[in-house]
Amino acid sequence: MSLTDGEAAFSVIAAIAIVAGLAGVVVPGLPALPLCWGGVLLWAIFGGAGPGRWAVLAAATVVAAAGAVIKYAWPGRNLKRTGVPTSSLLVGGLLGLVGFFVIPVVGLVIGFVGGVWGAERLRLGSNQLAWPATVQALKAAGLSMMVEFLAGLVIAALWVAGLLFT
């Protein structure tokens, strides 16, 4: 297979999109699951005809949709149960985004933790009450990232299987 071959070129583009999607789980601004799914879409449409590629795309679509729903529903349910309000998460998200640009890479985590803690400190009025809520928010964010990464890995595995068997 040579890189001048159109099928090979679209396979390489799909691979790059999938890897970028997996990186997008931790890099703000990169839409993780849409990139992974888009790579499979390009591969299915332009990489050559065949029902196997469409079956891989259909499976990737189901996984991407399920991952997108679960990544918000499961951690959100846990946060509602523990009593952490959405406003605290929004403050944490905004400060995390600012922190990412002020202190590259680690600023995201520092800003998120500081934002959630600060919002909970203002809301609850006590350090002893704010810290457990901050820990719950961090657990929820981690769970969301794990779900999204796992869905991206499943999409990548489906694509690799499609490469090998179609």
MIGUSE-852840 format. One record per atom (N, C-alpha, C, O): residue in three letters; x negated, y, z negated. Coordinates in steps of 0.001 Angstrom, whole numbers, plus 500000, padded with zeros to 6 digits. Layout:
BEGIN
ALAXYZ ...
This chain:
BEGIN
MET499148498833500000 MET500000500000500000 MET499099501235500000 MET498235501352499130 SER499270502147500937 SER498462503365500999 SER499308504566500581 SER500538504527500621 LEU498620505629500180 LEU499339506816499751 LEU500000507558500905 LEU500841508426500669 THR499650507245502120 THR500339507863503255 THR501704507225503465 THR502581507818504092 ASP501878506052502956 ASP503161505374503033 ASP504182506154502200 ASP503939506441501028 GLY505317506496502802 GLY506329507288502105 GLY506849506620500852 GLY507095507287499847 GLU507016505324500900 GLU507515504590499740 GLU506534504689498572 GLU506942504869497424 ALA505247504571498871 ALA504229504676497826 ALA504187506086497253 ALA504036506265496044 ALA504319507084498116 ALA504291508471497648 ALA505448508751496694 ALA505267509412495672 PHE506633508251497027 PHE507766508480496129 PHE507650507665494849 PHE508175508069493811 SER506984506544494905 SER506732505770493690 SER505789506527492763 SER505974506524491546 VAL504779507176493337 VAL503847507973492535 VAL504560509178491938 VAL504356509499490767 ILE505393509847492727 ILE506158510996492223 ILE507090510553491103 ILE507228511250490098 ALA507724509409491269 ALA508611508886490228 ALA507825508598488956 ALA508282508915487858 ALA506651508003489098 ALA505813507704487932 ALA505432508979487193 ALA505474509025485964 ILE505064510005487937 ILE504691511282487319 ILE505884511883486583 ILE505738512387485469 ALA507062511833487197 ALA508270512373486550 ALA508595511597485276 ALA508982512194484272 ILE508445510292485305 ILE508754509480484124 ILE507761509767483003 ILE508158509906481846 VAL506479509857483333 VAL505469510168482309 VAL505699511574481743 VAL505582511789480537 ALA506026512522482618 ALA506330513882482145 ALA507564513869481251 ALA507623514600480262 GLY508543513047481593 GLY509736512930480758 GLY509416512367479390 GLY509942512839478382 LEU508559511361479347 LEU508168510803478054 LEU507395511828477230 LEU507556511891476011 ALA506562512626477883 ALA505856513699477180 ALA506832514780476727 ALA506602515461475728 GLY507924514928477475 GLY508922515942477145 GLY509643515702475836 GLY510328516592475334 VAL509501514522475281 VAL510111514261473974 VAL509478515160472920 VAL510169515614472008 VAL508181515427473026 VAL507499516240472021 VAL507126517635472509 VAL506735518481471705 VAL507237517889473808 VAL506898519203474355 VAL508183519975474614 VAL509006519558475428 PRO508358521101473923 PRO509577521876474149 PRO509632522415475578 PRO508612522805476147 GLY510804522429476130 GLY510988522966477466 GLY511002521917478564 GLY511481522190479665 LEU510492520727478294 LEU510553519648479276 LEU511746518761478943 LEU511790518168477865 PRO512695518663479833 PRO513870517824479572 PRO513518516348479745 PRO513413515863480872 ALA513338515646478653 ALA512791514292478679 ALA513624513314479503 ALA513151512791480512 LEU514842513070479083 LEU515653512068479776 LEU516017512468481203 LEU515996511612482087 PRO516349513732481463 PRO516602514093482861 PRO515386513891483776 PRO515543513522484940 LEU514185514129483259 LEU512992513901484072 LEU512801512409484360 LEU512514512021485492 CYS512963511584483333 CYS512829510126483534 CYS513874509639484533 CYS513556508904485468 TRP515111510051484330 TRP516187509626485221 TRP515968510169486636 TRP516204509463487616 GLY515519511418486741 GLY515269512025488046 GLY514177511300488815 GLY514260511176490037 GLY513154510819488114 GLY512121510037488778 GLY512688508766489390 GLY512348508406490517 VAL513555508086488644 VAL514188506870489161 VAL515117507221490324 VAL515193506479491304 LEU515818508341490220 LEU516708508776491299 LEU515931509007492592 LEU516323508512493649 LEU514835509754492513 LEU514014509997493707 LEU513501508691494299 LEU513523508497495514 TRP513041507800493430 TRP512532506508493888 TRP513626505699494581 TRP513375505053495599 ALA514834505735494030 ALA515937504958494611 ALA516386505543495953 ALA516671504799496891 ILE516448506857496043 ILE516946507483497274 ILE515903507471498377 ILE516197507075499505 PHE514693507897498065 PHE513694508111499110 PHE512650507005499219 PHE511891506968500187 GLY512603506119498255 GLY511565505099498249 GLY511869503892499107 GLY511023503006499230 GLY513006503827499685 GLY513370502676500504 GLY514755502191500126 GLY515229502415499013 ALA515378501539501050 ALA516750501095500826 ALA516754499754500104 ALA515752499041500060 GLY517900499441499549 GLY518069498133498931 GLY518986498206497737 GLY518957499182496987 PRO519796497192497552 PRO520726497195496425 PRO520025497094495075 PRO520568497533494061 GLY518823496520495052 GLY518092496410493793 GLY517728497766493219 GLY517794497976492008 ARG517344498684494091 ARG516991500040493634 ARG518216500773493085 ARG518124501520492110 TRP519369500543493732 TRP520585501193493245 TRP521018500598491908 TRP521563501302491057 ALA520776499303491725 ALA521085498663490441 ALA520185499224489337 ALA520638499456488216 VAL518906499441489662 VAL517981500040488685 VAL518438501460488353 VAL518428501859487189 LEU518836502219489366 LEU519327503583489126 LEU520584503565488268 LEU520719504390487364 ALA521502502650488528 ALA522721502557487732 ALA522391502236486275 ALA522948502844485361 ALA521490501286486062 ALA521096500935484691 ALA520399502115484008 ALA520643502384482832 ALA519532502819484743 ALA518846503983484184 ALA519842505090483837 ALA519667505800482847 THR520877505231484647 THR521916506233484377 THR522646505912483084 THR522902506802482273 VAL522981504649482891 VAL523669504235481659 VAL522774504483480446 VAL523234504995479425 VAL521507504121480559 VAL520573504307479442 VAL520376505791479140 VAL520369506186477974 ALA520216506615480174 ALA520021508053479970 ALA521248508693479325 ALA521114509512478416 ALA522437508324479787 ALA523660508888479206 ALA523827508442477760 ALA524152509249476889 ALA523606507160477505 ALA523736506653476136 ALA522696507308475227 ALA523008507691474100 GLY521469507435475713 GLY520422508076474918 GLY520739509518474600 GLY520492509980473487 ALA521289510241475578 ALA521639511650475360 ALA522734511793474310 ALA522695512716473497 VAL523697510900474321 VAL524780510960473333 VAL524273510556471960 VAL524531511240470970 ILE523557509452471901 ILE523107508921470613 ILE522102509847469935 ILE522099509961468709 LYS521244510515470723 LYS520219511374470113 LYS520818512556469353 LYS520166513122468476 TYR522046512928469680 TYR522712513999468930 TYR523698513449467903 TYR523802513989466801 ALA524409512402468240 ALA525468511898467366 ALA524928511246466097 ALA525411511531465002 TRP523955510392466232 TRP523463509642465079 TRP522789510562464055 TRP523183510531462889 PRO521783511388464432 PRO521199512290463435 PRO522205513325462925 PRO522170513697461752 GLY523100513791463798 GLY524099514767463370 GLY525020514214462304 GLY525369514907461348 ARG525412512961462473 ARG526264512317461463 ARG525525512210460131 ARG526110512440459073 ASN524239511862460186 ASN523447511767458963 ASN523320513128458275 ASN523378513213457048 LEU523147514184459061 LEU523017515519458474 LEU524340515985457859 LEU524345516594456790 LYS525447515704458522 LYS526744516077457954 LYS526975515367456625 LYS527504515947455677 ARG526566514098456576 ARG526744513319455357 ARG525911513884454205 ARG526343513837453053 THR524720514419454501 THR523869514974453450 THR524153516447453167 THR523655516996452184 GLY524950517088454021 GLY525360518467453752 GLY524468519552454321 GLY524590520705453908 VAL523583519239455246 VAL522732520256455862 VAL523526520923456984 VAL523957520243457915 PRO523728522248456913 PRO524534522914457937 PRO523779523134459251 PRO522548523159459285 THR524532523288460302 THR523959523519461627 THR523172524823461670 THR522177524923462388 SER523606525812460914 SER522916527109460923 SER521462526968460459 SER520577527637460992 SER521215526120459489 SER519838525902459029 SER518996525252460123 SER517821525580460289 LEU519598524338460860 LEU518878523693461958 LEU518585524673463082 LEU517521524619463698 LEU519533525574463350 LEU519310526584464388 LEU518166527520464010 LEU517329527853464849 VAL518133527939462754 VAL517039528795462289 VAL515713528053462411 VAL514717528615462866 GLY515708526779461999 GLY514496525973462124 GLY514069525817463568 GLY512881525910463877 GLY515025525581464460 GLY514705525441465876 GLY514131526715466468 GLY513157526669467220 LEU514724527844466135 LEU514223529125466650 LEU512822529424466136 LEU511944529824466900 LEU512618529228464836 LEU511284529490464295 LEU510268528460464789 LEU509085528772464927 GLY510723527242465053 GLY509838526243465637 GLY509389526647467026 GLY508226526464467385 LEU510304527195467810 LEU509969527653469155 LEU508989528826469103 LEU508031528882469874 VAL509240529754468192 VAL508309530880468020 VAL506951530358467563 VAL505910530771468075 GLY506973529445466593 GLY505730528881466078 GLY504929528154467135 GLY503698528172467101 PHE505614527507468084 PHE504924526787469148 PHE504055527725469964 PHE502971527337470401 PHE504512528955470179 PHE503738529905470972 PHE502734530678470130 PHE501708531123470644 VAL503018530842468837 VAL502087531566467967 VAL500915530665467583 VAL499757531076467660 ILE501221529436467172 ILE500193528446466826 ILE500443527245467742 ILE501272526396467414 PRO499755527153468868 PRO500050526088469827 PRO500093524694469190 PRO499277524360468330 VAL501042523914469625 VAL501324522528469268 VAL501803522383467825 VAL502968522042467618 VAL500953522626466812 VAL501370522415465418 VAL502343523474464934 VAL503051523261463950 GLY502386524610465611 GLY503303525672465221 GLY504759525269465331 GLY505608525793464610 LEU505054524342466228 LEU506421523836466369 LEU506896523204465064 LEU507980523516464571 VAL506087522326464518 VAL506449521643463272 VAL506464522621462110 VAL507391522617461300 ILE505444523455462029 ILE505364524427460937 ILE506557525381460981 ILE507173525656459951 GLY506881525882462164 GLY508017526794462298 GLY509334526129461971 GLY510180526733461311 PHE509532524886462421 PHE510775524176462138 PHE510940523944460640 PHE511996524234460076 VAL509902523425459999 VAL509973523161458558 VAL510191524460457793 VAL511040524527456904 GLY509425525489458138 GLY509572526772457455 GLY510938527398457668 GLY511511527975456744 GLY511462527288458877 GLY512775527853459169 GLY513895527145458431 GLY514772527790457857 VAL513869525814458443 VAL514912525070457732 VAL514799525315456234 VAL515805525539455561 TRP513577525275455713 TRP513395525512454282 TRP513865526913453898 TRP514556527084452895 GLY513488527920454700 GLY513892529294454394 GLY515405529471454434 GLY515979530115453555 ALA516040528914455432 ALA517501529026455525 ALA518185528308454372 ALA519154528816453808 GLU517687527136454023 GLU518270526394452892 GLU517970527082451567 GLU518797527046450656 ARG516817527698451445 ARG516463528445450220 ARG517414529615450046 ARG517882529875448937 LEU517704530327451134 LEU518652531442451051 LEU520068530951450741 LEU520792531566449959 ARG520447529840451364 ARG521799529318451181 ARG522007528733449792 ARG523050528953449176 LEU521024527990449296 LEU521191527277448028 LEU520610528015446833 LEU521009527768445695 GLY519662528925447086 GLY519111529735446015 GLY518081529050445130 GLY517742529573444069 SER517578527900445539 SER516625527191444695 SER515670526373445554 SER516065525741446533 ASN514381526406445151 ASN513389525580445844 ASN513702524106445678 ASN513519523316446604 GLN514174523735444494 GLN514433522320444202 GLN515583521769445033 GLN515625520567445293 LEU516505522607445450 LEU517612522155446291 LEU517285522283447782 LEU517790521519448605 ALA516435523256448115 ALA516129523501449527 ALA515223522420450113 ALA515386522036451271 TRP514267521927449319 TRP513326520964449874 TRP513979519645450286 TRP513668519157451372 PRO514863519037449492 PRO515519517798449956 PRO516319517990451250 PRO516350517095452094 ALA516953519128451408 ALA517688519401452647 ALA516716519516453818 ALA517019519064454922 THR515556520115453586 THR514539520232454625 THR514024518851455031 THR513820518586456216 VAL513817517989454065 VAL513356516623454361 VAL514403515883455186 VAL514057515154456116 GLN515681516065454852 GLN516750515417455633 GLN516770515935457068 GLN516980515167458006 ALA516553517235457236 ALA516514517809458588 ALA515328517251459376 ALA515455516974460568 LEU514182517086458720 LEU513015516504459392 LEU513269515051459786 LEU512886514622460875 LYS513906514306458912 LYS514239512918459237 LYS515179512868460442 LYS515014512025461324 ALA516150513754460479 ALA517099513785461596 ALA516394514149462897 ALA516672513553463938 ALA515485515121462851 ALA514739515506464046 ALA513859514354464520 ALA513756514101465721 GLY513235513666463593 GLY512412512513463953 GLY513238511390464558 GLY512821510759465529 LEU514414511139463984 LEU515302510108464517 LEU515755510459465936 LEU515805509594466810 SER516080511720466155 SER516491512173467477 SER515374511969468491 SER515625511523469611 MET514148512290468107 MET513008512114469004 MET512755510633469284 MET512429510260470411 MET512904509797468268 MET512697508361468476 MET513733507781469430 MET513400506975470298 VAL514986508191469270 VAL516043507701470163 VAL515762508136471599 VAL515883507341472531 GLU515389509393471769 GLU515112509904473106 GLU513902509206473728 GLU513925508861474909 PHE512851508997472942 PHE511659508324473457 PHE511962506876473814 PHE511503506377474841 LEU512730506203472970 LEU513094504818473256 LEU513919504722474545 LEU513695503830475363 ALA514859505631474720 ALA515654505636475955 ALA514755505880477163 ALA514928505237478199 GLY513793506804477043 GLY512849507053478125 GLY511990505833478424 GLY511703505544479586 LEU511576505116477383 LEU510792503900477595 LEU511609502813478286 LEU511089502088479134 VAL512877502700477927 VAL513741501710478576 VAL513909502070480057 VAL513871501192480919 ILE514094503359480349 ILE514194503788481746 ILE512896503463482486 ILE512930502974483615 ALA511753503735481852 ALA510465503428482476 ALA510328501926482727 ALA509850501517483785 ALA510739501113481771 ALA510659499658481934 ALA511576499179483059 ALA511213498287483826 LEU512754499770483152 LEU513664499420484254 LEU513023499766485595 LEU513099498982486541 TRP512399500924485679 TRP511767501350486918 TRP510609500421487298 TRP510467500029488456 VAL509775500074486287 VAL508660499157486561 VAL509199497806487037 VAL508666497220487979 ALA510246497320486392 ALA510863496070486837 ALA511381496208488275 ALA511251495290489085 GLY511970497374488574 GLY512432497620489943 GLY511293497646490940 GLY511429497154492060 LEU510160498223490533 LEU508982498223491408 LEU508504496806491691 LEU508132496479492818 LEU508518495982490676 LEU507982494619490826 LEU508916493688491564 LEU508464492806492293 PHE510224493872491384 PHE511179492875491893 PHE512052493335493052 PHE512856492552493556 THR511915494591493490 THR512723495027494637 THR511860495266495858 THR512373495637496914 
